[in-house]
Amino acid sequence: MPEGLALALYAAALRLLTPLYLLRLWRRGAQEPLYRQDLRGRLAWYRGAAPEPGRLWVHAVSLGETRAASALIAALREREPGLRILLTHSTATGREAAQALLREGDAMAWLPYDTPGAVRRFLRHWRPRLGVLMETEVWPVLQRESERAGVPMVLANARLSEKSLRQGRRFAALLRPAARRITLALAQTQADAERIRAMGTARVEVAGNLKYDIAVDPALVARGQAWAAQVGRPVLMLAVSREGEEAALLDCWRRQPAPRPLLAIVPRHPQRFDEVAGLVAAAGLSLARRSHWGDTPPPQAAAADVWLGDSMREMPLYYGLARVALLGGSFEPLGGQNLIEAAACGCPVLAGPHTFNFAEATELALAAGAAQRCADLSHAIDAGVQLCHHADAQVLMSRRGSAFAQAHRGAAARMAAVILPLA
């Protein structure tokens, strides 16, 4: 199919779906109010005069990408101290986390819906000097209109799995031209670079993974460690869990013989906190919720069977608390989660079989002795309980994790050095 026809059909479909898109945002806003903030901005309808042009535009779709972008933005500011940033997001968690990154002269907006009208309005209003898209965010109309507007586009911390490459080839009429329009892709790994080239991007460089450069808050880690001492028993955590994993974990957990470690569950998505609390209650286990106390857990929390990590931006605290972490997203065919932060906090990781979204980082952590692979969730629970009760083995994995995370830093500086000359 010719690119022009494919883009016309794509844009027409998105226009028809616009009411459903806005309705979905409104419904999500019932639990996360930021989704209801500035709905006009989702379609790039702005009030007032256009701001001064020339900001460097960074798009980070959600929380994980925003945290990776924080390391890149810090490196960019180090090279250009007066740099003004435009930050865009698609999710409430990303937008909320980005507030801490803003300085005087910076701005924040929603990424426009990928229709020609919205994207053109966005580019005319903000007039960025360059766009940086984090990890996987390639949009057909956005790429075309940015090229027409003379805005170079960089894909930073880029990754592309085999599954995503196959999907991209299925929609090649749309996605191959978008990939060709990327000025520069800075890939996490050599394998990612090869797949991105296969999609059609001409200039691809391997720069490493920004997530090694994310600064971990030592105060949060220390607070988690203090909580662990207060509890008086080891903590096994399911970290950044996804749908289906919590129910399977709880089913296995009830069969664990006493005395059991304290079980902690930290879901990935905040809109699932109440759902997971309901699963714990249905399993007949007592529950303490992080959101119900301040800096120190109440005495009754120590006696609970399960702690629910229903707070945001506190993962270092939870990794400080846990003696071992089971890697969420890896026990169902979901591709796994990033284990770099756990390693940087000194928390040993047990990963399931499904880690294709972070394949190289996982393999490097396994080789470094910072993580272990388990065949399934049941085996991971058994291994985690055993590790909880063997302090020497746990401390050794903790030290190896910290060394592994430190050894792979430097991607932010490498990326900043090649991005700024393009602007």
Solvent accessible surface area in square Angstrom, and as a share of the most:
residue,aa,sasa,rsa
1,M,142,0.63
2,P,92,0.58
3,E,50,0.23
4,G,52,0.50
5,L,91,0.45
6,A,5,0.04
7,L,9,0.04
8,A,58,0.45
9,L,98,0.49
10,Y,39,0.15
11,A,4,0.03
12,A,44,0.34
13,A,46,0.36
14,L,28,0.14
15,R,130,0.47
16,L,147,0.73
17,L,85,0.42
18,T,24,0.14
19,P,90,0.57
20,L,109,0.54
21,Y,46,0.17
22,L,47,0.24
23,L,74,0.37
24,R,139,0.51
25,L,5,0.03
26,W,117,0.41
27,R,166,0.61
28,R,63,0.23
29,G,3,0.03
30,A,73,0.56
31,Q,113,0.50
32,E,20,0.09
33,P,102,0.64
34,L,38,0.19
35,Y,5,0.02
36,R,88,0.32
37,Q,86,0.38
38,D,64,0.33
39,L,44,0.22
40,R,104,0.38
41,G,1,0.01
42,R,5,0.02
43,L,32,0.16
44,A,1,0.01
45,W,123,0.43
46,Y,55,0.21
47,R,188,0.69
48,G,69,0.67
49,A,97,0.75
50,A,49,0.38
51,P,32,0.20
52,E,120,0.54
53,P,56,0.35
54,G,26,0.25
55,R,26,0.10
56,L,0,0.00
57,W,0,0.00
58,V,0,0.00
59,H,0,0.00
60,A,0,0.00
61,V,29,0.16
62,S,28,0.18
63,L,42,0.21
64,G,33,0.32
65,E,25,0.11
66,T,3,0.02
67,R,63,0.23
68,A,0,0.00
69,A,0,0.00
70,S,30,0.20
71,A,12,0.09
72,L,0,0.00
73,I,5,0.03
74,A,60,0.47
75,A,13,0.10
76,L,0,0.00
77,R,16,0.06
78,E,145,0.65
79,R,143,0.52
80,E,52,0.23
81,P,107,0.67
82,G,66,0.64
83,L,6,0.03
84,R,63,0.23
85,I,0,0.00
86,L,1,0.00
87,L,1,0.00
88,T,0,0.00
89,H,0,0.00
90,S,29,0.19
91,T,25,0.15
92,A,4,0.03
93,T,18,0.10
94,G,0,0.00
95,R,21,0.08
96,E,74,0.33
97,A,13,0.10
98,A,0,0.00
99,Q,100,0.44
100,A,94,0.73
101,L,38,0.19
102,L,57,0.28
103,R,146,0.53
104,E,178,0.80
105,G,29,0.28
106,D,21,0.11
107,A,16,0.13
108,M,32,0.14
109,A,6,0.05
110,W,1,0.00
111,L,13,0.06
112,P,6,0.04
113,Y,25,0.09
114,D,7,0.04
115,T,12,0.07
116,P,9,0.06
117,G,28,0.27
118,A,1,0.01
119,V,0,0.00
120,R,94,0.34
121,R,51,0.19
122,F,0,0.00
123,L,10,0.05
124,R,155,0.57
125,H,27,0.12
126,W,25,0.09
127,R,111,0.40
128,P,10,0.06
129,R,73,0.27
130,L,0,0.00
131,G,0,0.00
132,V,0,0.00
133,L,1,0.00
134,M,0,0.00
135,E,1,0.01
136,T,68,0.39
137,E,21,0.10
138,V,35,0.20
139,W,94,0.33
140,P,6,0.04
141,V,1,0.00
142,L,3,0.01
143,Q,1,0.00
144,R,36,0.13
145,E,8,0.04
146,S,0,0.00
147,E,98,0.44
148,R,156,0.57
149,A,59,0.45
150,G,60,0.58
151,V,12,0.07
152,P,35,0.22
153,M,4,0.02
154,V,1,0.00
155,L,8,0.04
156,A,0,0.00
157,N,0,0.00
158,A,0,0.00
159,R,51,0.18
160,L,34,0.17
161,S,18,0.12
162,E,91,0.41
163,K,97,0.41
164,S,43,0.28
165,L,8,0.04
166,R,141,0.51
167,Q,79,0.35
168,G,4,0.04
169,R,124,0.45
170,R,182,0.66
171,F,109,0.45
172,A,32,0.25
173,A,31,0.24
174,L,31,0.16
175,L,50,0.25
176,R,76,0.28
177,P,8,0.05
178,A,0,0.00
179,A,8,0.06
180,R,134,0.49
181,R,54,0.20
182,I,9,0.05
183,T,53,0.31
184,L,0,0.00
185,A,0,0.00
186,L,1,0.01
187,A,0,0.00
188,Q,16,0.07
189,T,14,0.08
190,Q,95,0.42
191,A,45,0.35
192,D,10,0.05
193,A,0,0.00
194,E,98,0.44
195,R,43,0.16
196,I,7,0.04
197,R,102,0.37
198,A,37,0.28
199,M,15,0.06
200,G,20,0.19
201,T,4,0.02
202,A,95,0.74
203,R,101,0.37
204,V,11,0.06
205,E,61,0.28
206,V,69,0.40
207,A,8,0.06
208,G,17,0.16
209,N,11,0.06
210,L,0,0.00
211,K,18,0.08
212,Y,15,0.06
213,D,18,0.10
214,I,19,0.10
215,A,88,0.68
216,V,36,0.21
217,D,63,0.33
218,P,104,0.66
219,A,70,0.54
220,L,27,0.13
221,V,20,0.12
222,A,54,0.42
223,R,76,0.28
224,G,0,0.00
225,Q,99,0.44
226,A,59,0.46
227,W,7,0.02
228,A,29,0.23
229,A,84,0.65
230,Q,83,0.37
231,V,17,0.10
232,G,68,0.65
233,R,68,0.25
234,P,21,0.13
235,V,1,0.01
236,L,0,0.00
237,M,0,0.00
238,L,0,0.00
239,A,1,0.01
240,V,27,0.16
241,S,0,0.00
242,R,38,0.14
243,E,88,0.39
244,G,41,0.40
245,E,1,0.00
246,E,0,0.00
247,A,48,0.37
248,A,38,0.30
249,L,0,0.00
250,L,4,0.02
251,D,60,0.31
252,C,23,0.14
253,W,1,0.01
254,R,124,0.45
255,R,161,0.59
256,Q,29,0.13
257,P,102,0.64
258,A,91,0.71
259,P,118,0.74
260,R,60,0.22
261,P,2,0.01
262,L,0,0.00
263,L,0,0.00
264,A,2,0.02
265,I,0,0.00
266,V,6,0.03
267,P,6,0.04
268,R,102,0.37
269,H,49,0.22
270,P,27,0.17
271,Q,54,0.24
272,R,15,0.05
273,F,25,0.10
274,D,92,0.47
275,E,91,0.41
276,V,0,0.00
277,A,11,0.09
278,G,39,0.38
279,L,55,0.27
280,V,0,0.00
281,A,72,0.56
282,A,87,0.67
283,A,15,0.12
284,G,67,0.64
285,L,18,0.09
286,S,57,0.37
287,L,56,0.28
288,A,13,0.10
289,R,47,0.17
290,R,21,0.08
291,S,64,0.41
292,H,137,0.61
293,W,28,0.10
294,G,47,0.45
295,D,95,0.49
296,T,83,0.48
297,P,5,0.03
298,P,38,0.24
299,P,116,0.73
300,Q,130,0.58
301,A,2,0.02
302,A,27,0.21
303,A,85,0.66
304,A,7,0.06
305,D,39,0.20
306,V,0,0.00
307,W,9,0.03
308,L,1,0.00
309,G,2,0.02
310,D,9,0.05
311,S,27,0.18
312,M,55,0.25
313,R,121,0.44
314,E,23,0.10
315,M,34,0.15
316,P,8,0.05
317,L,0,0.00
318,Y,8,0.03
319,Y,7,0.03
320,G,11,0.10
321,L,4,0.02
322,A,8,0.06
323,R,84,0.31
324,V,0,0.00
325,A,1,0.01
326,L,0,0.00
327,L,4,0.02
328,G,0,0.00
329,G,0,0.00
330,S,0,0.00
331,F,22,0.09
332,E,58,0.26
333,P,87,0.55
334,L,54,0.27
335,G,0,0.00
336,G,2,0.01
337,Q,19,0.09
338,N,27,0.14
339,L,1,0.01
340,I,2,0.01
341,E,23,0.10
342,A,1,0.01
343,A,3,0.02
344,A,41,0.32
345,C,16,0.09
346,G,12,0.12
347,C,3,0.02
348,P,1,0.00
349,V,3,0.02
350,L,1,0.00
351,A,0,0.00
352,G,0,0.00
353,P,64,0.40
354,H,57,0.25
355,T,10,0.06
356,F,82,0.34
357,N,43,0.22
358,F,20,0.08
359,A,49,0.38
360,E,83,0.37
361,A,8,0.06
362,T,0,0.00
363,E,90,0.40
364,L,61,0.30
365,A,1,0.00
366,L,41,0.20
367,A,91,0.71
368,A,43,0.33
369,G,18,0.17
370,A,3,0.02
371,A,5,0.04
372,Q,82,0.36
373,R,94,0.34
374,C,12,0.07
375,A,74,0.57
376,D,59,0.31
377,L,16,0.08
378,S,53,0.34
379,H,107,0.48
380,A,0,0.00
381,I,1,0.01
382,D,78,0.41
383,A,30,0.23
384,G,0,0.00
385,V,25,0.14
386,Q,117,0.52
387,L,15,0.07
388,C,0,0.00
389,H,97,0.43
390,H,98,0.44
391,A,57,0.44
392,D,128,0.66
393,A,44,0.34
394,Q,27,0.12
395,V,60,0.35
396,L,83,0.41
397,M,10,0.05
398,S,23,0.15
399,R,168,0.61
400,R,105,0.38
401,G,2,0.02
402,S,49,0.32
403,A,63,0.49
404,F,7,0.03
405,A,5,0.04
406,Q,121,0.54
407,A,79,0.61
408,H,62,0.28
409,R,105,0.38
410,G,25,0.24
411,A,0,0.00
412,A,8,0.06
413,A,60,0.47
414,R,118,0.43
415,M,0,0.00
416,A,0,0.00
417,A,36,0.28
418,V,40,0.23
419,I,0,0.00
420,L,24,0.12
421,P,103,0.65
422,L,43,0.21
423,A,51,0.39
